[in-house]
C-alpha cells in the first residue's frame, strides 16, 4: 500500500499543471460561451456604443448649426430676409434669380 501511495503522489506531483490547465480552460469557456458575459456580446455592445457616440457628435454639430440659424433669424428683419432669399429662392418683383447647381 505504501508503494502505491508513493506512485500516486509522484504522479500527482508530475502532473500538477493539470489543475491549472483545467481551471484556465473553464475560465476561457465561461468568458467565450456564457451568454451574459460573452466576449462576442461585449464586442457587439462596444461597437454599438461607438456608433451611438458618433451619432451624438453628429447631432451636436447639427444642433449647433440650427442654433446659429435661429439666432440669425432673431437678430432682425435683414437677416430674416437674407435667409428667406437664400434658402427659399424668394425674390423681389424687380429682380431676376439665377440658380446654380452644385
C-alpha positions in Angstrom: 0.0 0.0 0.0 2.8 2.4 0.8 4.4 1.8 -2.6 1.1 2.6 -4.3 0.7 5.8 -2.4 4.2 6.9 -3.4 3.3 6.2 -7.0 0.1 8.3 -6.8 1.9 11.1 -5.0 4.7 11.0 -7.6 2.1 11.0 -10.5 0.2 14.0 -8.9 3.4 15.9 -8.4 4.4 15.3 -12.0 1.0 16.4 -13.3 0.5 19.4 -11.0 0.0 21.6 -14.0 -3.3 19.8 -14.9 -5.5 21.6 -12.4 -4.1 24.9 -13.7 -5.0 23.9 -17.2 -8.4 22.7 -16.3 -9.2 25.9 -14.3 -7.8 28.0 -17.1 -10.0 26.1 -19.6 -13.1 26.7 -17.5 -12.4 30.4 -17.3 -11.9 30.7 -21.1 -15.1 28.7 -21.6 -17.1 31.0 -19.3 -15.7 34.1 -21.0 -16.4 33.0 -24.6 -19.6 30.9 -24.3 -21.6 32.3 -21.4 -24.5 34.3 -22.7 -24.3 37.1 -20.2 -20.5 37.7 -20.2 -19.6 36.5 -23.7 -16.7 38.3 -25.3 -18.6 38.3 -28.6 -21.6 40.1 -26.9 -19.3 42.6 -25.2 -17.6 43.4 -28.6 -21.0 43.9 -30.2 -22.0 46.3 -27.3 -18.8 48.2 -27.7 -19.4 48.6 -31.5 -22.9 49.9 -30.7 -21.6 52.3 -28.1 -19.1 53.7 -30.6 -21.8 54.0 -33.3 -24.0 55.9 -30.9 -21.2 58.2 -29.8 -20.6 59.1 -33.5 -24.3 59.8 -33.9 -24.3 62.0 -30.8 -21.4 64.0 -32.1 -23.1 64.5 -35.5 -26.3 65.6 -33.8 -24.4 68.1 -31.6 -23.0 69.6 -34.8 -26.4 69.8 -36.3 -27.9 71.3 -33.2 -25.2 74.0 -33.2 -25.9 74.7 -36.9 -29.6 75.2 -36.3 -29.0 77.2 -33.1 -26.8 79.6 -35.1 -29.5 79.8 -37.8 -32.2 80.6 -35.2 -30.0 83.4 -33.7 -29.5 84.9 -37.2 -33.3 85.0 -37.7 -33.9 86.6 -34.3 -31.3 89.3 -34.9 -33.5 91.3 -37.3 -35.5 91.6 -40.4 -32.4 92.0 -42.6 -31.1 88.6 -41.6 -34.6 87.0 -41.9 -34.9 88.4 -45.5 -31.4 87.2 -46.4 -32.2 83.7 -45.2 -35.5 83.6 -46.9 -34.0 84.7 -50.2 -31.1 82.2 -50.0 -33.0 79.2 -48.7 -36.3 79.5 -50.3 -35.3 81.3 -53.5 -37.6 84.3 -52.9 -37.1 87.4 -54.9 -38.2 90.9 -55.2 -40.6 91.7 -58.0 -37.9 93.7 -59.9 -35.0 91.2 -59.8 -34.1 88.0 -61.5 -32.8 85.0 -59.6 -30.3 82.6 -61.1 -29.9 79.1 -59.6 -26.5 77.3 -59.8 -26.4 73.6 -59.3 -23.7 72.4 -57.0 
